[in-house]
């Protein structure tokens, strides 16, 4: 594995290796044992076009716990495609640091960085994909249901966005069923559906307009904000369209008793999810957020430390 730009582009063997290592590193941490400093004297450059809480803290802390360090570069300092081309940035950074993580708008910027870089490039988020989040989500489901998730069902309630696309891909890698309930006009885009079905012929992907129907067979209920970064001008319209696509008490009652609740955060309580769902006994939202640290540690150790 040279780069990590999406789940679908990552081999099944590498996906398994990430989870194996994430679980081991997490267990060491829980037992109070320091992780081996496999990234000693190594630096990760972190480029942010978008605001960040979980992505920044998890990557920076991961580098620290593995013996390395991270440098934060804001959009004002870097300006991919404006101040400098992605290719020039990648070539400069490749001679100074040992890895690049970028949280950007366009996926193409990550592709261009990876083409020119001689160090690993990691997708911290793009408008097209959020693969690190999907890995943490899968680890959270493994914590609940065991390492083998074959046949389990993830029901995603909401917009067919970057998180939904990455979740569909991780479900395909792990033999899970992916059900997505979206209002008309907010589905997974057809190009993605065609590609993921072609690349993962075993993927069980179901699309519906009925969120309650999606919930009835779910092992995990998942949602994301209805208004992502860059869509603020659509906020009022989106909130009207997505009425009825809220994870709440009624939806939890429709789901199997063992079903858990997931959200990638930040959450806008009272819109896509209620306090009852977010804070109730079925919620795994905060352990899910914490798992970002562990899967990203594994990614960094493999890509930058030859773990």
N, C-alpha and C positions, 0 to 999 in steps of 0.2 A: 504494500500500500504506500503510494508516494504522496498523495494528497487525500483530503476528505472533503468533497464538495457536495455529495448527496449520498443517501443510503442506497439508492438503486444502483449507483456506480461502484459500490463497495462489495467485494466478494462475500459470499456466505461464510467462508472460512474466516475472513477478517472481522466480520460482524461478530461471530462467535468468540473470536480472540479478544475483542474489545470487552465483551461482557464478562468473560473469564477473568480478565485482568482487573476490571472495575470492581468486581466482587471481592477479589483478593486484596486489593489496595484498600477498599472500604473496611474490610474486616481488620486489617492491620491497624487502621486509624481508630476503629472502635475499641480495640484492645489496648490503645495507648502506645502502640509501637510505631515509631517513625517509618515512613516508607523509604526504601532505598533511594539515595540521591542520584537517580539515573540521569537527571538533567542538570547536574552540577556544572557550573560555568557556562550554561546555555541560556539564551534569551529568546523570548517570544515577543515579536512586534504585534500589537493589537490595534487594528484600524477600525475606528467607529464613525460611520456615517449616521447612525441612529443612536438615540439614548439607550442606556443599558444599566440594569441592576444585576440580574442573574448571570448574564454572559460575562460581564467584566469581572465580577467578584469570583465566579467559579474558575475562570481561566487564570486569573492572577494568583488566586490561592493555590490552584493546582500546580502552577509553576513553582511557587514558594515551597510547597510540601514535597516536591520532587527535586528540590535543591537548586532550581533555576530562578530566573527573574523575568518580569514582563515589563514592556514599555508601552504606554498608552499613547496613541496618535489619533487626534480628533480630525474631523473632516476639514476644519479650518486650517489645520497644519498640512494635511496631505492633499485633499481635493482630487480624488481619483477621476481622471478624465477631464479635469478642468485646469488645475494647477500643473499636474503632470499626468502623463499617460499611465495606465495600469502596468504596462510593460516596463517603463522606466522605473517606476516605484519598486516593482518586483526585483529588477536587476540591482538596484541600489541596496535594498534591504537584504538581498541574498548574500551580499559581501560583508554584512555587518551583524546579522542575527542568524538564528538557527531555525526559525519557523515564523510563519505569518498567520494570524487569525484575522479575518475581516468580517465585519457586520455591516452590510451594505444594502442598498436598494436593489440594484440590478444584478442578477445572477451572472450576467456576462462579465462583470468586473472581476468576479472570482475566477471565472474561466480564463480571462486574460492574465490575471496575476499568476495562475498556476502554469500557464504556457511559458511564461518568461522566467519564473522563479526556479532556482536550483535548490531551494529549501522547501519543506512541506508547507502547503497552504490549506487552511481549515476554514470551512464555512461556518461562521458564528451566527449567521442568519442572512437571508436575502428575501426579496419579495416572492421568490419562487419556491424556496426550500428552507426548512429549519431542522437540519438533520441531527444536530447535537441534542435538541429538545426531544426528538423522537427516540433517540437512544435512551435518554433518561426516563422517558415514559415507559418504554419496554422493560427497563430494569425495575421500575416500580411495579409493573404487572407481574414480573417474575417474583418479586418479593411477596406478592399476595398469593399467586397461584402456582408457583414452582417454576423451575428453569424451562421446562417444556411447555410452551404456550400453544402448541398445535391444537387447532379446533376452537380455541377461545375466541370470543367476539368482542371487538372494540366498536362501540357506537359513538360516532362523532356527530354532535348536534350543532349545526351552524354553517358558517361560510366555508366554501371549498378553497381555502387559502393555503399559504405556505406550510402551516402546521398540518393541515389535513393531508396535503400531498405527501409530506414526509412520513406521516403515520400510515398512510396506505402502503408506502414502500416498505416500512419496517414490518408491517403485518404480512406482506408478501414474503419477506425474508424468513419470518418465524412461523409460517404456516397458520397464521391467524385469519379470521374473517373480519373484514372491514366494512362497516355499514355507515353511510353518511346520510343524514337528513338535512336538507337545505331547501330554502324557498326558491321558487323559480327565478332564474337569472343569477343565482349565486352558487351554482353547482361547480364541481371540479371541471376544469376546462377539458374539452374533448381531446385536444392534442395530448395532454398528460395521460388521460385515461387510456387512449390507444397505445401510448408508449409503455405504460406500466403493465398493461395486459400482455403486450408483446414480449417484454423483457421478463415478466414473471407470470408465465401462463398458469401457474398453480394458484395465483391470488384469487381469493373469493371477495369480490367487491360488489356491494349492493348500494344503489342510490334510491332514495325515497323522499317524498315530500312530508311524510308523516313521522314526526319525532317520537311519538308514543309507540308506534310500531317498531321503530329502531331500538327503543329502550327495552322492549319486552324480552328480547333474547340476549341482552348485553351482559357481559362479565364486567365491563368497564364503560362508564358514561364519561364522555370527554367534551369539553367546550372551550372556546377561545373568545376573546373580545369580538363584538360585532363590528367594531370600528378600529382597524389597524392603523399604525403610523403611516401617514400620507393620505389617509381617507377621511380626515377630520371634516372636510367640507360636505361629506355624505352622511354625517352622523345622524341627523334628524330622520332622513329618509330610511337609513339602514335600521334604526330602532323601530320604525313602524313596520318595515318588512319582516323583521325577525321576531315580532311579537308572536308568542306561541312556541318559540324555539329556545325556551329557557329551561335549564336544569333546576328543578324545584321539587317540593315535596310530592306533588302529583306524579311527576316523572319517576322519582325514586320508588314510589309505590307500584308503578307499572313494571319496573325492572325486577329481575330476580333478587331474592333477599341478599345474596352474596355479592351483588354488584358494587363496585367502588366508583368513586367520583374523582375525576382528574381535570385539571385546568393548568395551562402552561404559564399563566400570570403575565402581566398584571390583570387582575379581575375587576370588573365593574359590577359590584354587587347590586342586585335589583334589576339588572338588565339580563345578561346571559346566564347568570347564576344567582341563587338566593343565599342569604346567610345560612339558612337551614341546611342547604346542600353543602355549602363551603365549610361549615364548621361542625357538621354532624358526624356521627360515627363512621359513615361510609367514606368520608373524605380522606384522600391520600395526597392532597394538593401540596402540602409543605414537605413531606418526605420526597415527593416527586421533584420539587425544586431543589432539594438538597442533593438528589441523585445527579444533577447536572455536574457537580464537582467531581463525582467519582467516575462517570463515563468520560469526562474530559481529561481527567488524569490519565486514564487508560489510553485514550487517543494520543495524548502528548507523549506518553512513555513509548508507545509503539512507533509513532512517526519521527520523534526527535531523539529517542533514547535507545532504539533498537531492542525494546523489551519483547 
